[in-house]
Amino acid sequence: MTVPASRPAPYALPLAAFAGGWALMMLEILGGRLMAPQYGYSVYQWGAVIGVVLGFMAAGYWKGGSVGDGPDAIPVLRGVLLVAAAWAALTPWLGPAALERTAPADPQVGSLAGAALLLGVPSFALAMVSPICAGRIAAAGRASAAGRIYAVGTLGSIGGTFFAAFFAIPTIGVSAGYAVAAAVLAAACALVPGGRTYAAGALVLALGALGAVHNEGRGFALYRETPHNTIWVRETAEEVRLHLNLLWATQSRLRKDGGPTGLYYDVFPAGPALADGARTLVLGVAGGVGPMNIRRAWPESDVLGVELDPAVVAVAREKFGLRGVRVAVSDARRFVAADPEKHDLIVVDLYNGATIPFFTATREFFALLERKLDRGGVVMMNVASPADHDILIGPLAATLKAAFPSVFVSDVGGGNYFLIATREERTTAELLARLDRAPPAAQDAARRLAWSLAPADTAGQPVLTDDKSDIDLRSIIALYGE
């Protein structure tokens, strides 16, 4: 039996609802990843993404419900699928440049603006799909349509979430993920009466999105996407730089002539001078420059690094020549909780984009570190706070003080500060004396650490805990200012 041109096939509307849910969640997750180079992975960025999507979805549900049982339902359904498909296909090309325009704004306002820019239109359009489909089926006399259609749309959302998070981003990349979302919507559009011609155009746009994959790595010596990071490596005749998620932040810099970089990890070799031994645990390896600096200055030291992303470790070995350092691929907190070894020095250099992961800067985490130190042990934590020193240093020092008897702070330049916590009570004079006895290869680092070393002021500062921490906001203010 031939289905009239004005009436969709019985399976078309449920499939359209499924495709709409699938694509909507894909675009939400991919949008968060696309925003990371400008805004990182803070709770504020994801709050902006989720809030913006829900806001535009509410408007889309309202609008879709108003046209779902009217004469324009099918043309509108065809139109919203087409608009969303075209938007998905063009986002890899136009999205990054558009986001750069929101970057100068306040990070919280900018993330809201960026999320609205990327996700407002497709969220509104795709939210219309399920109520339109439910309305058309209900108009045909099936009263239970709404619940079933929304169930099918939700199943599509679940599928799109898992597909984007567990396959698209780590396996085929963000741009190809957008191409898949556009292709799914184009296929759904083809099922709607009169939609085949439009769907063919949307499919061409979807295929065009694949070309953005090559554009993302242009100008870089290496470009990779993983479940944890977007990785860029810049290389010149003089140096190699590693960027993770944020292009404006350098996670590792290596001078090819072996000279100092001028960045904070030049000071890492001073750390063992403060402790009673040189067994060192480095949480956050990145390109491995810091751990290798320690090994060069202290040849007899045993250095163990912990890095979450195996791809970052591979890049460190491939582009930065990481060697002489044991590396465990693991989440830092999980590793510390299970680690059977004792250490003399623990270096904490943990960032997720622009912010310190909150669970690696709490009283509970620092208590774990204290139990991993041997007698005479020291924790040395890097804190980036170029715009506002007090907003971040004070609370972190107070949080360390909740687990350690003595806490010190040193300005190591470039907006970076080192917080030093000792397992036993120490004085500034004792630490300065230890730094003064550093071996020749560590003396420059020791001088940089010593020149401003002083007890940290923790009076009146909050202690951050697993239950209550505002470190995301503090990190943003520390980097950008009010």
C-alpha positions in Angstrom: 0.0 0.0 0.0 1.3 3.4 -0.9 1.4 6.1 1.8 0.0 9.4 0.6 2.7 12.1 0.1 1.2 14.3 2.8 1.2 11.6 5.5 4.5 10.2 6.8 5.0 6.5 7.0 4.1 4.9 10.4 7.8 4.6 11.4 8.9 8.0 10.3 7.7 10.1 13.2 9.1 7.8 16.0 12.4 7.7 14.1 12.4 11.5 13.7 11.9 11.8 17.5 14.7 9.3 18.1 17.1 11.1 15.8 16.2 14.5 17.4 17.0 13.2 20.8 20.2 11.5 19.6 21.5 14.6 17.8 20.6 17.0 20.6 22.6 15.2 23.2 25.5 14.8 20.8 25.6 18.5 20.1 25.5 19.3 23.8 28.5 17.1 24.6 30.4 18.1 21.5 29.6 21.8 22.2 31.2 21.5 25.7 34.3 20.1 24.1 34.4 22.8 21.4 34.2 25.4 24.1 37.1 24.0 26.1 39.9 25.8 24.3 38.3 29.1 25.5 36.7 28.2 28.8 38.2 24.9 29.9 36.2 22.2 31.7 35.0 24.1 34.8 31.7 23.5 36.5 30.7 27.0 35.3 31.3 26.0 31.7 29.2 22.9 32.0 26.6 24.7 34.0 26.3 27.2 31.2 26.0 24.5 28.6 23.3 22.5 30.4 21.4 25.6 31.5 21.4 27.1 28.0 20.3 23.9 26.4 17.4 23.4 28.8 16.3 27.0 28.4 16.1 26.7 24.6 14.6 23.3 24.9 11.7 24.6 27.0 11.0 27.2 24.4 11.2 24.6 21.7 8.8 22.3 23.5 6.3 25.1 23.8 6.5 26.1 20.2 6.5 22.4 19.0 3.4 21.7 21.0 1.6 24.7 19.5 2.1 23.5 15.9 2.1 19.7 16.4 -1.6 19.1 15.6 -1.9 21.9 13.1 -1.7 21.9 9.3 1.8 23.2 9.2 3.2 20.4 11.4 5.0 18.4 8.7 6.6 21.4 6.9 7.8 22.7 10.3 9.1 19.3 11.3 11.0 19.1 8.0 12.3 22.6 8.5 13.6 22.2 12.1 15.4 18.9 11.1 17.0 20.7 8.2 18.1 23.7 10.2 19.6 21.5 13.0 21.4 19.4 10.4 22.9 22.4 8.7 23.8 24.0 12.0 25.6 20.8 13.1 27.5 20.5 9.8 28.6 24.1 9.9 29.6 24.3 13.6 33.1 22.8 13.2 33.9 25.4 10.6 32.3 28.5 12.1 32.1 27.6 15.9 35.7 28.1 16.9 36.0 31.5 15.3 32.7 32.6 16.8 33.7 31.4 20.3 36.9 33.5 20.1 34.6 36.6 20.0 33.1 35.6 23.3 36.5 34.9 25.0 37.3 38.5 26.0 34.2 38.6 28.2 34.0 37.7 31.8 34.5 33.9 31.9 31.1 33.2 33.4 29.3 35.6 31.1 31.4 34.5 28.2 30.6 30.8 28.7 26.9 31.6 28.7 27.3 33.6 25.5 29.4 30.9 23.9 26.9 28.1 24.9 24.0 30.2 23.5 25.9 30.8 20.3 26.7 27.2 19.7 23.6 25.5 21.1 20.7 27.9 21.2 19.4 27.3 17.7 19.7 23.5 17.5 18.4 23.0 21.0 15.3 25.1 20.2 14.8 23.3 16.8 15.3 19.8 18.0 13.1 20.2 21.1 10.3 20.9 18.7 10.6 17.5 17.1 9.0 15.3 19.8 5.9 17.4 20.4 5.3 17.8 16.7 5.6 14.0 16.2 3.3 13.4 19.2 0.8 15.9 17.9 0.7 14.3 14.5 0.2 10.8 15.8 -2.4 12.0 18.3 -4.3 13.7 15.4 -4.4 10.3 13.7 -6.4 9.0 16.7 -3.7 7.4 18.9 -4.1 9.0 22.3 -1.1 7.3 23.9 1.2 9.0 21.3 2.9 11.6 23.6 4.3 9.2 26.2 5.6 6.8 23.6 7.1 9.5 21.4 8.9 11.1 24.4 10.1 7.7 25.5 11.6 7.1 22.0 13.2 10.6 22.0 14.7 9.9 25.4 16.2 6.6 24.2 17.7 8.6 21.3 19.2 11.1 23.8 20.7 8.2 25.8 22.2 6.8 22.6 23.6 10.1 21.5 25.1 10.7 24.9 27.0 7.4 24.9 27.9 7.7 21.3 29.4 11.2 21.7 31.2 10.5 24.9 32.5 7.0 24.4 33.0 6.8 20.6 32.9 10.1 18.7 35.2 12.3 20.8 37.9 9.7 21.5 37.7 7.7 18.3 36.7 9.9 15.3 37.0 13.4 16.9 34.8 16.4 17.5 34.4 17.5 13.8 33.5 14.0 12.6 31.1 13.8 15.5 29.3 16.9 14.3 29.2 15.3 10.8 27.5 12.2 12.3 24.9 14.3 14.1 24.2 16.2 10.9 23.9 12.9 8.9 21.5 11.4 11.4 19.3 14.5 11.2 19.5 14.4 7.4 18.3 10.8 7.4 15.4 11.7 9.6 14.5 14.6 7.3 14.5 12.2 4.3 11.7 10.2 6.1 9.4 13.3 6.3 7.2 13.9 3.3 8.8 16.3 0.9 12.1 16.1 2.8 14.3 14.0 0.5 15.7 16.9 -1.6 16.4 18.9 1.5 18.0 15.9 3.2 20.3 15.4 0.3 21.6 19.0 0.7 22.0 18.5 4.5 23.9 15.3 3.8 26.3 17.2 1.6 26.9 19.7 4.4 27.4 16.8 6.8 30.1 15.4 4.6 31.7 18.9 4.4 32.0 18.9 8.2 34.6 16.2 7.9 36.9 18.6 6.2 37.1 20.6 9.4 39.1 17.7 10.9 42.1 18.6 8.9 41.7 22.3 9.7 41.9 21.7 13.5 45.4 20.4 13.4 46.7 23.0 10.9 49.8 24.8 12.0 50.6 22.3 14.8 53.3 19.6 14.9 50.7 17.3 16.5 47.0 17.3 17.2 45.0 14.6 19.0 41.6 14.3 20.6 41.2 11.9 23.5 38.4 11.2 26.1 40.3 13.5 28.5 42.0 16.2 26.4 42.4 18.0 23.2 46.2 17.9 22.6 48.2 20.4 20.6 51.9 20.5 20.1 53.7 23.6 18.7 57.3 23.1 17.5 59.9 25.5 16.2 63.6 25.2 15.7 64.1 26.5 19.2 61.4 24.8 21.3 58.4 22.5 21.7 55.2 23.5 23.6 52.3 21.4 24.8 48.8 22.7 25.1 46.0 20.7 26.7 42.4 21.9 26.0 43.4 25.6 26.3 45.5 27.1 23.5 46.5 30.1 25.5 47.9 28.0 28.4 51.3 26.2 28.0 51.4 22.9 30.0 55.0 22.1 29.0 57.8 23.9 27.2 61.0 22.3 26.2 64.0 24.3 24.8 65.9 22.2 22.3 69.2 23.6 23.6 68.5 22.2 27.0 68.3 25.7 28.6 65.8 26.9 31.2 62.3 27.7 30.0 61.6 30.5 32.4 58.4 28.7 33.5 57.6 27.3 36.9 58.8 23.8 36.3 62.3 25.1 36.2 61.9 25.3 40.0 61.0 21.6 40.4 64.6 20.6 41.1 64.6 22.6 44.3 62.0 20.2 45.8 64.2 17.3 46.8 66.5 19.8 48.7 63.6 20.4 51.1 63.0 16.7 51.9 65.1 14.1 53.7 65.3 12.0 50.5 64.8 12.1 46.8 62.0 9.6 46.2 59.7 11.8 44.3 56.0 11.5 43.2 54.9 13.9 40.5 51.1 14.2 40.1 50.5 15.7 36.7 53.2 14.8 34.2 52.0 16.7 31.0 55.1 16.8 28.7 57.4 15.5 31.5 59.7 18.6 31.6 59.3 19.0 35.4 60.0 15.4 36.3 63.0 15.2 33.9 64.4 18.4 35.4 64.3 16.7 38.8 66.1 13.6 37.4 68.8 15.7 35.8 69.5 17.7 39.0 69.3 14.6 41.2 70.6 11.7 39.1 70.2 9.2 42.0 66.5 10.1 42.5 63.6 7.8 41.9 60.9 9.8 40.1 57.4 8.4 39.6 54.9 10.4 37.6 51.1 10.0 37.5 49.2 11.2 34.4 45.5 10.6 33.7 45.7 10.5 29.9 47.8 7.7 28.2 47.9 9.8 25.0 49.6 12.7 26.9 52.2 10.2 28.1 52.8 9.0 24.5 53.2 12.7 23.4 55.6 13.3 26.2 57.8 10.4 25.1 57.4 11.2 21.4 57.8 15.0 21.4 59.5 15.9 24.7 61.8 12.9 25.0 60.4 11.8 28.4 62.8 9.2 29.8 64.3 8.2 33.2 60.9 8.7 34.8 58.5 5.9 35.8 54.9 6.8 34.7 51.6 5.4 36.0 48.5 6.1 33.9 45.8 6.8 36.5 43.6 9.4 38.1 45.8 11.2 40.7 43.5 10.8 43.7 42.7 7.2 42.9 46.4 6.4 42.5 47.4 8.1 45.8 44.7 6.2 47.7 46.0 2.8 46.4 49.7 3.6 46.1 51.7 1.3 48.5 55.0 3.4 48.2 56.2 6.1 50.5 57.7 9.2 49.1 60.0 12.0 50.2 58.6 14.6 47.9 55.2 14.9 46.3 54.8 17.5 43.6 51.2 18.4 42.8 50.7 20.0 39.4 47.1 19.1 38.5 45.0 21.2 36.2 42.0 20.4 34.1 42.1 23.2 31.6 42.1 26.5 33.6 41.0 25.0 36.9 42.4 22.7 39.6 40.2 19.6 39.8 38.3 20.2 43.1 38.9 16.7 44.4 42.7 17.2 44.3 42.6 20.3 46.4 40.6 19.3 49.5 41.4 18.5 53.1 40.6 14.8 52.4 43.0 14.7 49.4 45.8 16.4 51.3 45.3 14.0 54.2 46.0 11.2 51.7 49.2 12.9 50.6 50.3 13.3 54.2 50.0 9.5 54.8 52.1 8.9 51.6 55.1 10.9 52.9 58.0 9.3 54.7 59.6 11.1 57.7 61.0 14.5 56.6 58.7 14.5 53.6 57.4 17.6 51.7 54.5 18.4 49.4 55.1 21.1 46.8 52.0 22.3 44.9 51.9 24.6 41.9 49.2 27.2 41.9 48.6 29.5 38.9 47.2 32.8 40.2 48.4 35.6 38.0 45.4 38.0 38.3 44.4 37.6 41.9 46.9 36.0 44.4 44.7 36.1 47.5 41.6 34.5 46.1 43.3 31.1 45.6 46.5 30.9 47.6 44.9 31.6 51.0 42.2 28.9 50.9 44.6 26.3 49.5 47.2 27.1 52.1 44.5 26.8 54.8 43.4 23.5 53.4 47.0 22.2 53.4 47.4 23.4 57.0 44.4 21.2 58.0 46.6 18.2 57.1 50.2 19.4 57.7 51.9 21.3 60.6 53.8 23.9 58.5 52.8 25.5 55.2 54.9 28.0 53.2 54.4 30.0 50.0 56.9 31.2 47.3 56.4 33.3 44.3 58.2 31.5 41.5 57.4 34.0 38.7 55.0 34.2 35.8 52.0 34.3 38.0 52.8 30.9 39.6 53.2 30.2 43.3 54.4 27.1 45.1 52.8 26.0 48.3 55.2 24.0 50.5 53.7 21.7 53.2 56.0 19.7 55.5 55.2 16.5 57.3 57.0 17.7 60.5 57.0 21.2 61.8 59.6 23.4 60.1 60.7 27.0 60.1 61.5 29.3 57.2 65.1 29.4 58.3 65.3 25.6 58.2 64.0 25.4 54.7 66.3 28.2 53.5 69.3 26.4 55.0 68.3 23.2 53.1 67.9 25.2 49.8 71.3 26.7 50.4 72.8 23.2 50.4 71.2 22.2 47.1 73.6 20.6 44.6 75.0 22.7 41.8 72.5 21.5 39.3 69.6 22.6 41.5 71.0 25.9 42.8 69.2 28.1 40.3 65.9 26.5 41.1 66.7 26.7 44.9 67.4 30.5 44.6 64.1 31.0 42.7 62.2 29.2 45.4 64.1 30.8 48.3 63.9 34.5 47.4 60.3 34.9 48.5 59.7 31.8 50.7 57.6 32.7 53.7 55.0 31.1 56.0 51.6 31.1 54.3 49.0 33.4 55.8 46.0 31.1 56.6 44.1 33.3 59.1 40.4 33.5 58.3 40.7 31.5 55.2 38.2 28.7 54.3 39.2 25.1 54.3 38.1 23.3 51.1 36.5 19.9 51.5 35.1 17.2 49.3 31.6 18.3 50.4 32.1 22.1 49.9 34.6 23.7 47.5 34.3 26.8 45.4 37.7 26.3 43.7 36.3 26.5 40.2 35.2 30.1 40.7 38.3 31.0 42.6 40.5 29.5 39.9 38.7 31.6 37.2 39.1 34.8 39.3 42.8 33.9 40.0 43.4 33.6 36.3 41.2 36.4 34.9 40.5 38.7 37.8 37.0 40.0 38.8 
